[in-house]
């Protein structure tokens, strides 16, 4: 893992365990996210359209067996679902912004159910300009939500009613590669959600995407 990103992530996790340093933890988290977002924006500047659907490590074990386009979609669909449906209990950016149609996506899910060439075929369909509009809007809205959370709210658990509502939206596939996500998220408190989908999850997929970029972009 990139040393600077790893250190920022560790620092954030320590800071948000203490009420006295909680505000600092938000600043640290946003610093990390801004650095990672710059990598995603550099892909848009540097790469050709076909690079976003390239899958050079198709048979590998690990996050780098995906595509860059898929990874971007996946990071932000998960963030949108967790931030809006589970934490803020409002409408996802994906739906309020009519992003399925705008991005030209055949799915509304996180994409966990897709494998190998399905991932590449999915990535080829995406309107990258609209995908980038989506991720910018999700990032901004998530950070508004996080900025409004008090320290005491970090201990809040996801209610059973909210979990059932999430299931009803069909944004997580029933496929065995995806359905586990619902229990995984709903067993965490808000602090735990901040420490995974909003930070560490970004790092893992962006580092994998950099590995893909280094393979396909010369």
C-alpha positions in Angstrom: 0.0 0.0 0.0 1.2 3.5 -0.8 3.0 4.7 2.4 1.5 8.2 2.5 -2.0 6.9 1.9 -1.5 4.2 4.5 -0.3 6.7 7.1 -3.1 9.1 6.5 -5.6 6.2 6.8 -4.0 5.0 10.1 -3.9 8.6 11.5 -7.6 9.1 10.6 -8.6 5.9 12.3 -6.8 6.9 15.5 -8.2 10.4 15.5 -11.8 9.4 15.1 -11.7 7.2 18.2 -11.2 10.3 20.4 -13.7 13.1 20.7 -10.9 15.6 21.1 -9.4 14.7 17.8 -12.6 13.9 15.9 -12.6 17.1 13.9 -9.0 16.5 12.9 -9.9 13.0 11.7 -12.4 14.5 9.2 -9.7 16.8 7.9 -7.3 13.9 7.6 -9.9 11.8 5.8 -10.7 14.5 3.3 -7.0 15.1 2.7 -6.6 11.4 1.9 -9.7 11.4 -0.4 -8.5 14.5 -2.2 -5.2 12.8 -3.0 -6.9 9.7 -4.2 -9.4 11.7 -6.3 -6.5 13.4 -8.0 -5.3 9.9 -9.2 -8.8 9.2 -10.6 -8.8 12.6 -12.4 -5.4 11.9 -13.8 -6.8 8.8 -15.4 -9.3 10.9 -17.2 -6.5 13.2 -18.5 -4.0 10.5 -19.4 -5.9 7.5 -20.6 -7.7 6.7 -23.8 -11.3 5.4 -23.7 -10.2 1.9 -24.4 -7.9 1.9 -21.4 -10.9 2.1 -19.1 -12.2 -1.3 -20.3 -8.8 -3.0 -20.6 -8.5 -6.1 -18.4 -4.8 -7.2 -18.5 -4.9 -9.3 -15.3 -8.2 -11.1 -16.1 -7.1 -14.3 -14.3 -5.4 -12.8 -11.4 -6.5 -13.0 -7.7 -6.9 -9.5 -6.4 -8.5 -6.2 -7.2 -6.3 -5.7 -10.3 -8.3 -8.4 -12.1 -10.9 -5.8 -12.9 -10.9 -2.7 -15.2 -10.3 0.9 -14.3 -13.8 1.8 -15.5 -15.4 -0.9 -13.3 -13.3 0.1 -10.3 -14.4 3.7 -10.5 -18.0 2.7 -10.8 -17.7 0.2 -8.0 -16.0 2.6 -5.5 -18.7 5.2 -5.9 -21.8 3.0 -6.2 -20.8 1.6 -2.9 -20.1 5.0 -1.4 -23.4 6.4 -2.7 -25.4 3.5 -1.3 -23.7 3.6 2.1 -23.7 7.4 2.5 -27.2 8.0 1.4 -29.3 4.9 1.9 -27.6 3.7 5.2 -26.3 6.8 6.9 -28.2 9.8 5.7 -31.4 7.9 4.9 -32.1 9.9 1.7 -32.0 9.3 -2.0 -28.9 8.1 -3.7 -27.2 10.5 -6.1 -27.4 7.8 -8.7 -31.2 7.9 -8.7 -31.8 11.6 -8.0 -29.4 12.5 -10.8 -30.8 10.0 -13.3 -27.3 8.6 -13.6 -28.1 5.1 -14.9 -29.4 6.6 -18.1 -26.7 9.3 -18.3 -23.8 6.8 -17.7 -25.5 4.3 -20.0 -25.1 1.5 -17.4 -26.9 -1.8 -17.8 -26.9 -2.3 -14.0 -27.7 -0.3 -10.9 -25.7 -2.5 -8.5 -22.2 -2.3 -7.1 -21.0 -4.7 -9.9 -19.7 -7.4 -7.5 -21.6 -10.0 -9.4 -19.7 -9.4 -12.6 -16.6 -11.5 -13.5 -13.9 -11.5 -16.1 -15.1 -10.5 -19.6 -18.4 -9.4 -18.1 -16.4 -6.7 -16.3 -14.7 -5.6 -19.6 -18.0 -5.6 -21.5 -19.7 -3.6 -18.8 -16.9 -1.0 -18.8 -17.1 -0.5 -22.6 -20.7 0.6 -22.2 -20.0 3.4 -19.7 -20.2 7.1 -20.7 -17.0 8.2 -19.0 -17.9 11.9 -18.9 -21.1 11.2 -17.1 -19.3 8.6 -14.8 -16.9 11.4 -13.8 -19.8 13.7 -13.1 -21.3 11.1 -10.9 -18.2 10.4 -8.9 -17.6 14.1 -8.3 -21.2 14.5 -7.1 -21.0 11.5 -4.8 -17.7 12.6 -3.3 -19.1 16.1 -2.6 -22.3 14.8 -1.1 -20.6 12.2 1.1 -18.3 14.8 2.5 -21.2 17.1 3.3 -22.8 14.2 5.2 -19.6 13.3 7.1 -19.1 17.0 8.0 -22.5 17.0 9.6 -21.9 13.9 11.8 -21.3 14.5 15.5 -18.8 12.3 17.4 -21.6 10.6 19.2 -23.3 9.7 15.9 -20.3 7.5 15.0 -21.6 4.8 17.4 -25.0 4.6 15.6 -25.8 1.2 14.1 -27.8 0.5 11.0 -31.4 -0.3 11.9 -33.1 -3.5 10.7 -35.7 -1.4 8.9 -33.0 0.4 7.0 -31.4 -2.9 6.1 -34.7 -4.2 4.7 -35.2 -1.0 2.7 -31.7 -1.4 1.2 -32.6 -4.9 0.1 -35.8 -3.5 -1.5 -33.8 -1.1 -3.7 -32.0 -4.0 -5.5 -28.8 -2.1 -5.7 -26.9 -5.1 -4.3 -27.2 -8.2 -6.5 -28.4 -11.5 -5.0 -25.4 -13.2 -6.5 -23.2 -14.9 -3.9 -20.3 -12.5 -4.8 -22.4 -9.5 -3.9 -25.2 -10.3 -1.4 -22.8 -10.6 1.6 -22.2 -6.8 1.3 -25.5 -6.0 3.0 -24.7 -7.9 6.2 -21.1 -6.6 6.0 -22.2 -3.0 6.0 -25.1 -3.4 8.4 -23.0 -5.0 11.1 -20.8 -1.9 11.3 -21.5 1.4 13.1 -21.0 4.7 11.3 -17.3 4.8 12.4 -16.7 1.4 10.8 -18.4 2.6 7.6 -16.2 5.7 7.4 -13.1 3.5 7.9 -13.9 1.2 5.0 -16.1 2.3 2.1 -15.0 6.0 2.4 -11.3 5.5 2.8 -9.6 2.1 2.7 -11.9 0.8 0.0 -10.8 3.7 -2.2 -7.1 2.9 -1.6 -7.4 -0.7 -2.5 -9.2 -0.2 -5.8 -7.2 2.9 -6.8 -3.9 1.1 -6.2 -5.2 -1.8 -8.3 -6.2 0.7 -11.0 -2.7 2.1 -11.0 -1.3 -1.3 -11.6 -3.7 -1.8 -14.5 -2.7 1.7 -15.9 1.0 0.8 -15.7 0.3 -2.3 -17.7 -1.8 -0.8 -20.5 -0.5 2.8 -20.7 2.8 3.2 -22.3 
